[in-house]
Amino acid sequence: MRRGNGLSLRQKEILRYIQEFVRENGYPPSIRDIQHDLKISSTSVVAYNLNVLKEKGLIHRDEKVSRGITLASDEQAMLFGLTGKGGKVPLLGVITAGSPLPDPEEVDTAAAEKIDVPAEVVPPEKLNDVFALRVRGQSMIDALIDDGDIVLLRHQENAQNGEMVAAWIVDQNAVTLKKFYHEGDRIRLQPANSAMQPIYTSPENVRIQGRVVGVLRSLL
């Protein structure tokens, strides 16, 4: 069955699932995630419906990457009545996703450049304490965060194992984007790039500055 916007109920269901998954995890689902969570009969059925969404300009998809689904712009999605009005957050500088770089110069939040955040990435009512940083480097490329992308972070000073965070390494006065793991008497800051090594340091030498809650992908 198809609605007036040309999408079947299943395609709407898949698109909304992708939106919710990205909102909650900060990265897109795999085909198997979609198949399992939506109880779809096979991955080929998922792939067919993803191709329909791609043809309609609602998603971008790199079939060579396991989590290669990217949501289209908020404006495109609004044409299909699939998202509401987004919000704005301050863009506070650059964060490295490679070797640590010095902490970006402090920016007056009120005077900072503001960027639009589509509602399907983070709902406007949940943007309190959220700020944005532009990524420099490719150490998180396997988490589909590339050089030039923008990460959305919620300000907080703690993190659970496996969460992606902006971590200040005190003795280097440097901030880096990595996955956080507390391993007894040490902290592991893990890149999502098999060609790069993790950073190990003491718990006293790490300060969490924010947790990633969303990603705005550069398509240029």
Residue frames as a rotation matrix with the C-alpha (Angstrom) as fourth column:
MET 1
0.577 0.817 0.000 0.00
0.817 -0.577 0.000 0.00
0.000 0.000 -1.000 0.00
ARG 2
-0.555 -0.787 0.268 1.34
0.795 -0.597 -0.105 3.44
0.243 0.155 0.958 -0.94
ARG 3
0.093 0.512 -0.854 0.48
0.649 -0.682 -0.338 6.84
-0.755 -0.523 -0.395 0.48
GLY 4
0.933 0.348 0.093 0.11
0.306 -0.627 -0.716 10.03
-0.191 0.697 -0.692 -1.54
ASN 5
0.549 -0.785 -0.287 3.81
-0.682 -0.619 0.389 10.80
-0.483 -0.018 -0.875 -1.12
GLY 6
0.523 -0.299 -0.798 4.74
-0.665 0.442 -0.602 7.63
0.533 0.846 0.032 -3.00
LEU 7
-0.642 -0.748 0.168 6.16
-0.680 0.455 -0.574 5.71
0.353 -0.483 -0.801 -0.03
SER 8
0.075 0.608 -0.790 4.82
0.087 0.786 0.613 2.38
0.993 -0.115 0.006 1.16
LEU 9
0.873 0.279 0.399 4.11
-0.371 -0.150 0.916 1.87
0.316 -0.948 -0.028 4.85
ARG 10
0.750 -0.648 -0.133 7.21
0.648 0.681 0.340 -0.33
-0.130 -0.341 0.931 5.06
GLN 11
-0.011 -0.794 0.607 9.41
0.739 -0.416 -0.530 2.35
0.674 0.443 0.591 3.49
LYS 12
0.351 0.199 0.915 8.11
-0.367 -0.870 0.330 4.92
0.861 -0.452 -0.232 5.97
GLU 13
0.998 0.044 0.043 8.75
-0.058 0.447 0.893 2.47
0.020 -0.893 0.449 8.77
ILE 14
0.422 -0.906 0.035 12.34
0.900 0.415 -0.135 1.89
0.108 0.089 0.990 7.61
LEU 15
-0.053 -0.453 0.890 13.01
0.343 -0.845 -0.409 5.61
0.938 0.284 0.200 7.21
ARG 16
0.617 0.326 0.716 11.67
-0.506 -0.533 0.679 6.42
0.603 -0.781 -0.164 10.66
TYR 17
0.925 -0.348 -0.153 13.74
0.366 0.709 0.602 3.56
-0.101 -0.613 0.784 12.11
ILE 18
0.097 -0.935 0.341 16.90
0.861 -0.093 -0.500 5.00
0.499 0.342 0.796 10.50
GLN 19
0.119 0.014 0.993 16.06
-0.139 -0.990 0.031 8.45
0.983 -0.142 -0.116 11.89
GLU 20
0.881 0.280 0.382 15.54
-0.405 0.030 0.914 7.07
0.244 -0.960 0.140 15.41
PHE 21
0.741 -0.657 -0.139 18.66
0.671 0.727 0.146 4.88
0.005 -0.201 0.979 15.24
VAL 22
-0.074 -0.780 0.621 20.85
0.616 -0.525 -0.587 7.81
0.784 0.339 0.520 14.16
ARG 23
0.354 0.302 0.885 19.29
-0.383 -0.817 0.431 10.01
0.853 -0.492 -0.173 16.84
GLU 24
0.962 0.126 0.241 20.02
-0.270 0.354 0.895 7.50
0.028 -0.927 0.375 19.59
ASN 25
0.700 -0.691 0.180 23.42
0.588 0.701 0.404 6.20
-0.405 -0.177 0.897 18.46
GLY 26
0.407 -0.549 -0.730 25.03
-0.368 -0.830 0.419 8.95
-0.836 0.098 -0.540 16.42
TYR 27
-0.752 -0.572 -0.328 25.66
-0.544 0.258 0.798 6.61
-0.372 0.779 -0.506 13.47
PRO 28
-0.014 0.843 -0.537 23.40
-0.985 0.081 0.152 4.76
0.171 0.531 0.830 11.00
PRO 29
0.366 0.223 0.903 22.12
-0.501 0.866 -0.011 1.19
-0.784 -0.448 0.429 11.27
SER 30
-0.844 -0.532 -0.071 23.32
-0.390 0.517 0.762 -1.74
-0.368 0.671 -0.644 9.19
ILE 31
-0.343 0.724 -0.598 20.97
-0.700 0.228 0.677 -3.66
0.627 0.651 0.428 6.90
ARG 32
-0.452 0.137 -0.881 20.93
0.377 0.925 -0.049 -6.49
0.809 -0.355 -0.470 9.43
ASP 33
-0.952 0.171 -0.254 19.96
0.160 -0.428 -0.890 -4.06
-0.261 -0.887 0.380 12.21
ILE 34
-0.545 0.780 -0.306 16.97
-0.835 -0.539 0.112 -2.97
-0.077 0.317 0.945 10.13
GLN 35
-0.280 0.421 -0.863 16.02
-0.383 0.775 0.502 -6.54
0.880 0.471 -0.056 9.23
HIS 36
-0.682 -0.074 -0.727 16.27
0.515 0.657 -0.550 -7.77
0.518 -0.750 -0.410 12.82
ASP 37
-0.919 0.248 -0.306 14.57
0.134 -0.535 -0.834 -4.87
-0.370 -0.808 0.459 14.62
LEU 38
-0.404 0.806 -0.433 11.74
-0.871 -0.483 -0.086 -4.47
-0.278 0.342 0.897 12.12
LYS 39
-0.246 0.280 0.928 11.31
-0.098 0.945 -0.311 -8.26
-0.964 -0.167 -0.205 11.70
ILE 40
0.378 0.257 -0.889 11.70
-0.877 -0.207 -0.433 -8.13
-0.296 0.944 0.147 7.92
SER 41
0.942 0.191 0.275 11.98
-0.146 0.973 -0.178 -11.48
-0.302 0.127 0.945 6.13
SER 42
0.458 -0.817 0.349 15.36
0.878 0.477 -0.036 -10.94
-0.137 0.323 0.936 4.46
THR 43
-0.168 -0.625 -0.762 18.16
0.348 -0.761 0.548 -8.44
-0.922 -0.173 0.346 3.90
SER 44
-0.819 -0.109 0.564 17.26
0.574 -0.118 0.811 -8.34
-0.022 0.987 0.159 0.21
VAL 45
0.247 0.954 0.168 13.83
0.898 -0.290 0.330 -6.92
0.364 0.069 -0.929 1.10
VAL 46
0.472 -0.179 -0.863 15.56
0.523 -0.732 0.437 -4.28
-0.710 -0.657 -0.252 3.21
ALA 47
-0.592 -0.804 -0.048 17.97
0.392 -0.341 0.854 -3.48
-0.704 0.487 0.517 0.36
TYR 48
-0.419 0.521 0.744 15.09
0.854 -0.052 0.517 -3.10
0.308 0.852 -0.423 -2.12
ASN 49
0.633 0.758 -0.156 13.29
0.759 -0.568 0.320 -0.61
0.154 -0.321 -0.935 0.11
LEU 50
0.183 -0.665 -0.724 16.50
0.422 -0.612 0.669 1.30
-0.888 -0.428 0.168 0.84
ASN 51
-0.743 -0.456 0.489 17.02
0.608 -0.157 0.778 1.66
-0.278 0.876 0.394 -2.92
VAL 52
0.123 0.866 0.484 13.52
0.876 -0.324 0.357 3.15
0.466 0.380 -0.799 -3.22
LEU 53
0.743 0.121 -0.658 14.32
0.539 -0.692 0.481 5.66
-0.397 -0.712 -0.580 -0.47
LYS 54
-0.297 -0.931 -0.213 17.59
0.448 -0.332 0.830 6.46
-0.843 0.151 0.516 -2.22
GLU 55
-0.560 0.134 0.818 15.85
0.815 -0.091 0.573 7.01
0.151 0.987 -0.058 -5.58
LYS 56
0.504 0.839 0.207 13.44
0.738 -0.543 0.401 9.44
0.449 -0.050 -0.892 -3.91
GLY 57
-0.065 -0.656 0.752 16.34
0.101 -0.754 -0.649 11.42
0.993 0.034 0.116 -2.49
LEU 58
0.787 0.464 0.407 15.52
-0.345 -0.216 0.913 10.65
0.511 -0.859 -0.010 1.15
ILE 59
0.714 -0.655 0.245 18.75
-0.024 0.327 0.945 8.80
-0.699 -0.681 0.218 1.93
HIS 60
0.352 -0.715 -0.604 22.23
-0.877 -0.026 -0.480 8.41
0.327 0.699 -0.636 0.47
ARG 61
0.831 -0.004 0.557 23.71
-0.269 0.873 0.407 4.92
-0.487 -0.488 0.724 0.47
ASP 62
-0.025 -0.891 -0.454 27.23
-0.984 0.102 -0.144 3.58
0.174 0.443 -0.879 -0.03
GLU 63
0.848 0.497 -0.183 26.75
-0.478 0.867 0.140 -0.15
0.229 -0.031 0.973 -0.63
LYS 64
0.208 -0.860 -0.467 30.46
0.072 0.489 -0.869 -0.82
0.975 0.147 0.164 -0.07
VAL 65
-0.755 -0.424 0.500 30.19
-0.406 -0.297 -0.864 0.25
0.515 -0.856 0.053 3.59
SER 66
-0.682 0.488 -0.545 28.31
0.614 0.787 -0.063 -1.81
0.398 -0.378 -0.836 6.19
ARG 67
0.003 0.685 -0.728 26.74
0.819 -0.419 -0.391 1.28
-0.573 -0.595 -0.563 7.76
GLY 68
-0.838 -0.513 0.187 26.77
0.499 -0.580 0.644 3.38
-0.222 0.633 0.742 4.61
ILE 69
0.090 0.930 0.357 23.33
0.915 -0.218 0.339 4.98
0.393 0.296 -0.871 5.01
THR 70
-0.890 -0.314 -0.330 23.15
0.417 -0.854 -0.312 8.77
-0.184 -0.416 0.891 5.31
LEU 71
0.121 0.976 -0.182 19.94
0.795 -0.205 -0.571 10.72
-0.595 -0.075 -0.800 5.82
ALA 72
-0.179 -0.094 0.979 19.16
0.824 -0.559 0.097 13.35
0.538 0.824 0.178 3.22
SER 73
-0.920 -0.209 0.331 18.69
0.057 -0.909 -0.414 17.01
0.387 -0.362 0.848 4.06
ASP 74
-0.683 0.680 -0.267 15.88
0.333 -0.035 -0.942 18.14
-0.650 -0.732 -0.202 6.31
GLU 75
-0.396 0.538 -0.744 14.34
-0.711 -0.693 -0.123 20.06
-0.582 0.480 0.656 3.42
GLN 76
-0.659 0.123 -0.742 14.06
-0.556 0.584 0.591 16.94
0.506 0.802 -0.316 1.25
ALA 77
-0.869 0.319 -0.379 12.51
0.464 0.792 -0.397 14.93
0.174 -0.520 -0.836 4.08
MET 78
-0.635 0.659 -0.403 9.99
-0.040 -0.550 -0.834 17.68
-0.771 -0.514 0.376 4.80
LEU 79
-0.604 0.412 -0.682 8.66
-0.792 -0.219 0.569 17.33
0.085 0.885 0.459 1.24
PHE 80
-0.473 0.397 -0.786 7.40
-0.004 0.892 0.453 13.92
0.881 0.217 -0.421 2.31
GLY 81
0.397 0.676 0.621 6.06
-0.611 -0.309 0.728 15.09
0.684 -0.669 0.290 5.66
LEU 82
0.546 -0.225 -0.807 8.60
0.397 0.918 0.013 12.94
0.738 -0.327 0.590 7.48
THR 83
-0.375 -0.681 -0.630 10.20
0.905 -0.121 -0.407 15.44
0.201 -0.722 0.662 9.79
GLY 84
0.749 0.608 -0.263 9.41
0.658 -0.728 0.192 18.58
-0.075 -0.317 -0.945 11.68
LYS 85
0.738 -0.467 0.488 11.27
-0.207 -0.844 -0.494 21.84
0.643 0.264 -0.719 11.96
GLY 86
0.224 -0.754 -0.617 14.77
0.777 0.520 -0.353 21.46
0.588 -0.400 0.703 13.36
GLY 87
0.918 -0.006 -0.396 16.73
0.291 -0.668 0.685 23.61
-0.268 -0.744 -0.612 15.78
LYS 88
0.574 -0.772 0.272 20.08
-0.144 -0.423 -0.895 25.39
0.806 0.475 -0.354 15.96
VAL 89
0.819 -0.429 -0.381 23.24
0.517 0.265 0.814 24.81
-0.248 -0.863 0.439 18.02
PRO 90
0.729 -0.602 -0.326 26.49
-0.592 -0.793 0.140 26.77
-0.343 0.091 -0.935 18.31
LEU 91
0.796 -0.600 -0.076 29.48
0.397 0.614 -0.682 25.64
0.457 0.513 0.727 16.24
LEU 92
0.942 -0.336 -0.006 32.37
-0.169 -0.488 0.857 26.01
-0.291 -0.806 -0.516 18.70
GLY 93
0.160 -0.953 -0.258 35.37
-0.887 -0.254 0.385 25.09
-0.433 0.168 -0.886 16.57
VAL 94
0.321 -0.217 -0.922 37.32
-0.660 0.647 -0.381 22.08
0.679 0.731 0.064 15.32
ILE 95
0.453 -0.252 0.855 38.07
-0.659 0.552 0.512 18.73
-0.601 -0.795 0.084 16.96
THR 96
-0.369 -0.664 -0.650 40.58
-0.918 0.369 0.144 16.25
0.145 0.650 -0.746 15.69
ALA 97
0.818 0.513 0.261 39.66
-0.532 0.847 0.003 12.66
-0.220 -0.142 0.965 14.92
GLY 98
0.561 -0.732 -0.386 43.34
0.122 0.534 -0.836 11.78
0.819 0.422 0.389 14.54
SER 99
-0.361 -0.720 -0.593 46.26
0.816 0.064 -0.574 12.68
0.451 -0.691 0.564 16.79
PRO 100
0.390 0.585 -0.711 45.26
0.870 -0.488 0.076 15.14
-0.302 -0.648 -0.699 19.52
LEU 101
-0.223 -0.368 0.903 45.39
0.571 -0.800 -0.185 18.83
0.790 0.474 0.388 18.67
PRO 102
-0.984 -0.129 -0.119 45.30
0.173 -0.582 -0.794 21.75
0.033 -0.803 0.596 21.10
ASP 103
-0.241 0.939 -0.245 41.88
0.816 0.060 -0.575 22.52
-0.525 -0.339 -0.781 22.57
PRO 104
-0.094 0.240 0.966 40.02
0.804 -0.553 0.216 24.91
0.587 0.798 -0.141 20.23
GLU 105
-0.938 -0.232 0.256 40.07
0.088 -0.876 -0.473 28.53
0.335 -0.422 0.843 21.31
GLU 106
-0.525 0.780 -0.341 37.18
0.662 0.123 -0.740 29.24
-0.535 -0.614 -0.581 23.64
VAL 107
-0.782 0.369 0.503 34.24
0.275 -0.520 0.808 30.75
0.560 0.770 0.305 21.80
ASP 108
-0.791 0.609 0.055 31.49
-0.427 -0.486 -0.763 32.89
-0.437 -0.627 0.645 23.24
THR 109
-0.683 0.547 0.485 28.47
0.603 0.796 -0.049 30.61
-0.413 0.259 -0.873 22.74
ALA 110
0.268 0.858 -0.437 26.12
0.402 -0.512 -0.759 33.56
-0.875 0.028 -0.483 22.26
ALA 111
0.270 -0.243 -0.932 28.31
-0.658 -0.753 0.006 35.01
-0.703 0.611 -0.363 19.53
ALA 112
-0.610 -0.606 0.510 29.22
-0.118 0.706 0.698 31.68
-0.783 0.366 -0.503 17.85
GLU 113
-0.652 0.350 -0.673 28.08
-0.710 0.031 0.704 30.65
0.267 0.936 0.228 14.40
LYS 114
-0.137 0.693 0.708 24.84
-0.576 0.526 -0.626 28.65
-0.806 -0.493 0.327 14.61
ILE 115
-0.895 -0.116 -0.431 24.14
-0.426 0.511 0.747 25.57
0.133 0.852 -0.506 12.51
ASP 116
0.110 0.992 -0.055 20.83
-0.975 0.119 0.186 23.95
0.191 0.034 0.981 11.65
VAL 117
-0.893 -0.287 0.347 20.14
-0.372 0.904 -0.209 20.52
-0.254 -0.316 -0.914 13.14
PRO 118
-0.421 0.775 -0.472 17.43
-0.482 0.249 0.840 18.48
0.768 0.581 0.269 11.35
ALA 119
0.140 0.588 0.797 14.75
-0.990 0.057 0.132 17.17
0.033 -0.807 0.590 13.70
GLU 120
0.894 0.225 -0.387 15.43
-0.258 0.965 -0.037 13.58
0.365 0.133 0.922 12.61
VAL 121
-0.066 -0.964 -0.259 19.02
0.118 0.250 -0.961 13.86
0.991 -0.094 0.097 13.89
VAL 122
-0.803 -0.042 -0.594 18.21
0.595 0.002 -0.804 15.47
0.035 -0.999 0.023 17.26
PRO 123
0.227 0.949 0.218 14.73
0.871 -0.298 0.391 16.82
0.437 0.101 -0.894 18.09
PRO 124
-0.099 -0.301 0.948 14.80
0.054 -0.953 -0.297 20.56
0.994 0.022 0.110 18.88
GLU 125
0.728 0.457 0.511 13.47
-0.455 -0.235 0.859 19.96
0.513 -0.858 0.037 22.40
LYS 126
0.889 -0.445 -0.109 16.56
0.417 0.688 0.594 17.85
-0.189 -0.573 0.797 23.14
LEU 127
0.403 -0.756 0.516 19.15
0.538 -0.260 -0.802 20.39
0.740 0.601 0.302 22.02
ASN 128
0.891 -0.125 0.437 19.75
-0.407 -0.646 0.645 21.89
0.202 -0.753 -0.627 25.45
ASP 129
0.445 -0.820 0.360 23.48
-0.474 0.126 0.871 21.67
-0.760 -0.558 -0.333 26.31
VAL 130
0.504 -0.289 0.814 24.26
0.703 0.684 -0.193 20.44
-0.501 0.670 0.548 22.76
PHE 131
0.399 -0.454 -0.797 27.05
-0.535 -0.821 0.200 22.06
-0.745 0.347 -0.570 20.76
ALA 132
0.975 -0.029 0.221 28.79
0.199 0.565 -0.801 21.26
-0.102 0.825 0.556 17.47
LEU 133
0.148 -0.967 -0.208 32.40
-0.395 -0.251 0.884 20.74
-0.907 -0.049 -0.419 16.43
ARG 134
0.770 0.019 -0.638 33.78
-0.631 0.172 -0.757 20.26
0.096 0.985 0.144 12.94
VAL 135
0.762 -0.450 0.465 35.88
0.155 0.825 0.544 17.08
-0.629 -0.342 0.698 12.59
ARG 136
0.453 -0.722 -0.523 39.45
-0.883 -0.284 -0.373 17.16
0.121 0.631 -0.767 11.34
GLY 137
-0.614 -0.750 0.246 41.02
-0.764 0.643 0.053 13.77
-0.198 -0.155 -0.968 10.55
GLN 138
0.077 0.611 -0.788 39.88
-0.779 0.530 0.335 10.24
0.623 0.588 0.517 9.76
SER 139
-0.881 -0.471 0.049 40.48
-0.399 0.682 -0.613 8.14
0.255 -0.559 -0.789 12.86
MET 140
-0.490 0.773 0.402 36.70
-0.255 0.314 -0.914 7.65
-0.834 -0.550 0.043 13.26
ILE 141
-0.563 0.223 -0.796 36.08
-0.826 -0.156 0.541 6.76
-0.003 0.962 0.272 9.61
ASP 142
-0.853 0.239 -0.464 34.80
0.115 0.953 0.280 3.24
0.510 0.185 -0.840 10.42
ALA 143
-0.484 0.745 -0.458 32.11
0.659 -0.034 -0.751 4.90
-0.575 -0.666 -0.475 12.55
LEU 144
0.041 0.460 0.887 31.22
0.960 -0.264 0.092 6.91
0.276 0.848 -0.452 9.40
ILE 145
0.840 0.056 -0.540 32.66
0.235 -0.934 0.268 10.16
-0.490 -0.352 -0.798 10.75
ASP 146
0.310 -0.694 0.650 34.91
0.940 0.122 -0.318 11.68
0.142 0.709 0.690 8.10
ASP 147
-0.657 -0.638 -0.402 37.07
0.644 -0.752 0.141 14.75
-0.392 -0.167 0.905 7.78
GLY 148
-0.930 0.294 0.219 34.81
-0.118 -0.806 0.580 17.79
0.347 0.514 0.784 7.43
ASP 149
-0.088 0.927 -0.365 31.76
0.561 0.349 0.751 16.23
0.823 -0.138 -0.550 9.11
ILE 150
-0.396 0.061 0.916 30.13
-0.635 -0.739 -0.225 17.97
0.663 -0.671 0.332 12.06
VAL 151
-0.499 0.226 -0.837 29.56
0.576 0.808 -0.125 16.12
0.648 -0.544 -0.533 15.33
LEU 152
0.195 0.641 0.742 26.89
-0.442 -0.618 0.650 17.13
0.875 -0.455 0.163 17.82
LEU 153
-0.562 -0.479 -0.674 27.90
0.412 0.545 -0.730 16.70
0.717 -0.688 -0.109 21.46
ARG 154
0.685 0.711 0.158 25.97
0.122 -0.327 0.937 17.00
0.718 -0.622 -0.311 24.69
HIS 155
-0.151 -0.783 0.603 28.04
-0.593 -0.416 -0.689 18.62
0.791 -0.462 -0.402 27.39
GLN 156
0.940 0.333 0.079 28.79
-0.251 0.514 0.820 16.10
0.232 -0.791 0.566 30.15
GLU 157
0.170 -0.932 0.321 31.76
-0.964 -0.224 -0.141 15.09
0.203 -0.285 -0.937 32.25
ASN 158
-0.318 -0.266 0.910 31.31
-0.488 0.869 0.083 11.30
-0.813 -0.418 -0.406 32.35
ALA 159
0.000 0.270 -0.963 30.85
-0.971 0.231 0.065 8.50
0.240 0.935 0.263 29.85
GLN 160
0.617 0.235 0.751 30.04
-0.399 0.916 0.042 4.81
-0.678 -0.326 0.658 29.62
ASN 161
-0.444 -0.806 0.391 32.33
-0.080 0.470 0.879 2.31
-0.893 0.359 -0.273 27.93
GLY 162
-0.408 0.192 0.893 31.92
0.837 0.469 0.282 2.38
-0.364 0.862 -0.352 24.17
GLU 163
0.698 0.683 -0.214 30.49
0.553 -0.704 -0.446 5.88
-0.455 0.193 -0.869 23.97
MET 164
-0.001 -0.662 0.750 32.05
0.898 -0.331 -0.291 8.33
0.440 0.673 0.594 21.54
VAL 165
0.703 0.211 -0.679 33.32
0.619 -0.651 0.438 11.40
-0.350 -0.729 -0.589 23.34
ALA 166
0.501 -0.643 0.579 35.40
-0.053 -0.691 -0.721 14.55
0.864 0.331 -0.380 23.13
ALA 167
0.774 -0.301 -0.557 38.20
0.633 0.391 0.668 13.78
0.017 -0.870 0.493 25.58
TRP 168
0.723 -0.585 0.367 40.67
-0.529 -0.811 -0.251 16.34
0.444 -0.013 -0.896 26.94
ILE 169
0.532 -0.677 -0.508 44.10
0.713 0.682 -0.162 14.77
0.456 -0.275 0.846 27.53
VAL 170
0.965 0.058 -0.257 45.33
0.210 -0.757 0.618 16.98
-0.158 -0.651 -0.743 30.36
ASP 171
0.284 -0.941 -0.183 49.12
0.317 -0.089 0.944 16.57
-0.905 -0.326 0.273 30.10
GLN 172
-0.521 -0.433 0.735 49.00
0.826 -0.041 0.562 17.38
-0.213 0.900 0.379 26.36
ASN 173
-0.402 0.522 -0.752 46.36
-0.084 -0.839 -0.537 20.12
-0.912 -0.153 0.382 26.72
ALA 174
-0.876 0.057 -0.479 44.68
-0.476 0.057 0.878 18.47
0.077 0.997 -0.023 23.73
VAL 175
-0.038 0.932 0.360 41.18
-0.587 0.270 -0.763 17.32
-0.809 -0.240 0.537 22.82
THR 176
-0.893 -0.248 -0.375 40.46
-0.450 0.518 0.728 14.30
0.014 0.819 -0.574 20.64
LEU 177
0.191 0.978 -0.078 37.37
-0.980 0.186 -0.067 12.48
-0.051 0.089 0.995 19.35
LYS 178
-0.737 -0.466 -0.490 37.47
-0.469 0.874 -0.126 8.79
0.487 0.137 -0.863 20.30
LYS 179
0.460 0.781 -0.422 35.48
-0.140 0.534 0.834 5.93
0.877 -0.324 0.355 21.84
PHE 180
-0.101 -0.430 0.897 35.94
-0.902 -0.340 -0.264 5.80
0.419 -0.836 -0.353 25.61
TYR 181
0.526 0.210 -0.824 36.85
0.119 0.941 0.316 2.69
0.842 -0.264 0.470 27.64
HIS 182
0.273 -0.400 0.875 37.70
-0.940 -0.305 0.154 2.65
0.205 -0.864 -0.459 31.36
GLU 183
0.553 -0.183 -0.813 39.96
-0.037 0.969 -0.243 -0.39
0.832 0.165 0.529 31.91
GLY 184
0.551 -0.289 -0.783 40.82
0.813 0.397 0.426 -0.46
0.187 -0.871 0.454 35.59
ASP 185
0.270 -0.543 -0.795 43.87
0.523 -0.610 0.595 1.73
-0.808 -0.577 0.120 36.16
ARG 186
-0.825 -0.551 -0.125 43.92
0.202 -0.494 0.845 3.10
-0.527 0.673 0.519 32.61
ILE 187
0.333 0.864 -0.377 41.71
-0.212 -0.321 -0.923 4.78
-0.919 0.387 0.076 30.01
ARG 188
-0.590 -0.423 0.688 41.67
0.589 0.358 0.725 3.58
-0.552 0.833 0.038 26.41
LEU 189
0.130 0.551 -0.824 40.67
-0.422 -0.721 -0.549 6.14
-0.897 0.419 0.138 23.79
GLN 190
-0.296 -0.192 0.936 39.90
0.438 0.843 0.312 3.97
-0.849 0.502 -0.166 20.79
PRO 191
-0.564 0.111 -0.818 39.88
-0.686 -0.616 0.389 5.18
-0.460 0.780 0.424 17.17
ALA 192
0.433 0.689 0.581 37.45
-0.013 0.650 -0.760 3.66
-0.901 0.321 0.290 14.68
ASN 193
0.703 -0.363 -0.612 40.15
-0.690 -0.141 -0.709 3.11
0.171 0.921 -0.350 12.08
SER 194
0.963 -0.259 0.079 42.06
0.227 0.931 0.285 -0.19
-0.147 -0.257 0.955 11.89
ALA 195
0.390 -0.865 0.317 45.18
0.554 -0.055 -0.831 1.64
0.736 0.500 0.458 10.70
MET 196
-0.018 -0.344 0.939 45.43
-0.464 -0.829 -0.313 3.71
0.886 -0.441 -0.145 13.91
GLN 197
-0.518 -0.300 -0.801 46.45
0.506 0.647 -0.570 2.79
0.690 -0.701 -0.184 17.44
PRO 198
0.633 0.757 -0.159 44.48
0.549 -0.295 0.782 3.57
0.545 -0.583 -0.603 20.62
ILE 199
-0.185 -0.599 0.779 45.64
-0.369 -0.693 -0.620 6.13
0.911 -0.402 -0.092 23.14
TYR 200
0.344 0.218 -0.913 46.27
0.701 0.587 0.404 4.79
0.625 -0.779 0.049 26.66
THR 201
-0.468 -0.486 0.738 46.49
-0.181 -0.765 -0.619 7.07
0.865 -0.423 0.270 29.66
SER 202
-0.881 0.104 -0.462 45.55
0.468 0.341 -0.815 7.29
0.073 -0.934 -0.349 33.34
PRO 203
0.099 0.995 0.008 42.02
0.956 -0.097 0.276 8.19
0.276 -0.019 -0.961 34.49
GLU 204
0.257 -0.047 -0.965 43.42
0.619 -0.759 0.202 11.31
-0.742 -0.650 -0.166 36.16
ASN 205
-0.692 -0.664 -0.284 44.73
0.166 -0.530 0.832 12.49
-0.703 0.528 0.477 32.79
VAL 206
-0.772 0.490 0.404 41.37
0.499 0.074 0.864 12.46
0.393 0.869 -0.301 30.97
ARG 207
-0.638 0.670 -0.380 38.47
-0.061 -0.536 -0.842 14.90
-0.768 -0.514 0.383 31.19
ILE 208
-0.417 0.602 0.681 35.30
0.903 0.358 0.237 14.17
-0.101 0.714 -0.693 29.25
GLN 209
-0.891 0.060 -0.449 33.97
-0.051 -0.998 -0.031 17.33
-0.450 -0.005 0.893 27.61
GLY 210
-0.093 0.922 -0.377 30.98
-0.902 -0.239 -0.361 15.93
-0.422 0.306 0.853 25.76
ARG 211
-0.448 0.056 0.892 29.31
0.168 0.985 0.023 12.81
-0.878 0.160 -0.450 24.34
VAL 212
-0.943 0.079 -0.322 28.46
-0.332 -0.240 0.912 12.49
-0.005 0.967 0.253 20.65
VAL 213
-0.340 0.904 0.259 24.69
0.042 0.289 -0.956 12.48
-0.940 -0.314 -0.136 20.10
GLY 214
0.746 0.610 0.268 24.57
0.284 0.072 -0.956 13.03
-0.602 0.789 -0.119 16.35
VAL 215
-0.461 -0.882 0.103 26.53
0.408 -0.108 0.906 13.54
-0.788 0.460 0.410 13.16
LEU 216
0.703 0.541 -0.462 25.91
-0.190 -0.484 -0.854 15.88
-0.686 0.688 -0.237 10.21
ARG 217
0.148 -0.657 0.739 27.62
0.644 0.631 0.432 14.25
-0.750 0.412 0.516 7.25
SER 218
-0.076 -0.265 -0.961 29.42
-0.566 -0.783 0.260 16.30
-0.821 0.564 -0.090 4.66
LEU 219
0.525 0.355 0.774 28.38
0.386 0.711 -0.588 15.14
-0.759 0.607 0.236 1.19
LEU 220
0.869 -0.251 -0.426 30.83
-0.476 -0.655 -0.587 17.34
-0.132 0.713 -0.689 -0.72
